[in-house]
Amino acid sequence: MAVPIMHVTVYVLEPDAIRRAGIARALSGYVKSVVLLDSFNEWLELQEVVPSACLLLALESPGLPIHERIACAAPACPVIVIGETDELDTVIQAMRAGATNFLDRPCNDLRLRTAIRDALQASRS
């Protein structure tokens, strides 16, 4: 079991309400807070990202191409992409754009929590 990192805020950009709720449940009691967003515009409208934050970005979220969304978000905090794809090129583009990890769906709670912890540790070094 991953040790809770209670000082962290995770922004979840997931257009599907059921998946957003599932991610929020998976992170409940593990992180300080979960901010649920259903569009990239909501992310862009945030005035300030709190310190010790991470963005969980759904590959399927509408808007800019995935590599452009990552490039916009990555300077503010680590970005983890989660989605379903059989295209290796999509994963490579995401990582080159600055994503710290790419998680395939379905993703279990432990893998999600570990990816968040690792992304935050990497951003501090």
N, C-alpha and C positions, 0 to 999 in steps of 0.2 A: 504494500500500500504506500502511495506517495505521501510524504509528509506535507501537511497544509502549509501554504505560504500566505498567511493572513494579511500581509501588507500590500497585496497586489490587487489591482483592478483589471478585470478582463472585459474588453469591449468585444461584443459578439455581433458581427455583421452577417446576418443570415436572413434571407427573405422569407423563408418558410417558418411560420409561427410554431408549428409542432416541433421542428428541429431546434428552434431557438429555446423553447421551453425545456427540451431534453438536455441541451447544453447547460442551461442555467441550473437544472437539477444536478447534473454531473459535477458542477463546480461549487454547489452550495456547501458551505462549511470548509471549503478548501482554499478559497480566496476571499479577500476582504469584500469585494463587490463585483457584480456582473452588470454591465450596462448593455441592454439589448437594443440593437439597431436593425431596422429592416431595409435600409437603403444606404448606398455610399454617400448620398447627399447628406444624410443625417451625420455621418462621420465628418464630412467636410464642414458642416455647420457648427461642430463643437468648437467652442472658443479656445479651450485649453485641454490638453490631455494630462491627466494626473500623473505624477511621477510613479514609477514602479507599475507601469501598465503594459498590457499586451493586447494586440488586436487579433482576433480569430476571424478570418475572412473567408466566407463561403465562395467557392469557385463559381457557383451558379448565380451569384448576385448580379443583377442587371447594372448596366452603366458602361463605364470605360472598360477597355480590355484589361484582363487581370494584371498584366505587368504594369500598366499605368496606374491602376488602383494601389498596387503595392508600392510603387515609386512615390506616390503621394503620401502614403501612410508611414512608410518605413523610417523616415527621419524622426518621427514623433515617438515611435515605440516599436518593439519587435512585432513582426507579422507572421502568423501561422495560417497557411491556407488549408482549408478542408474541403474535399469534394470528391466527385466520382469522375474519373477519366481513365481511358486506356491509352491516351496519347502522351508518350514520354516527353514530347516537345512542350506540352503545356506545363508539365512539372519543371522542366529545365528553364522555361521562360520565367516561371514564378520564382525560382531560386536565384536566377541571374538578376531579377529585379529587386531582390533584397529580402525575400521571404526567408525566415529562419528554419522553416519546416513545411512539409506538405503531407497532410494526413488523408489517407483514403477513407471513404465512407464504406461501411459503417466503422466507426471508431469507438473503441471501448473507453470507459472513464479513465482507467489507469494510463492508457497511452496518451489521452488528451492532457491529463494533468502533468504527466512527465514532459510532454512537449512544451507546455507553458513554463514549467520550472527551468528546463534547459534553455529556452529562448531568453528568459530573463537573466540567467547566469551568463550566457554568452554576451548579452548586451552590456553587462557590467565590466566585462574584461577587455 
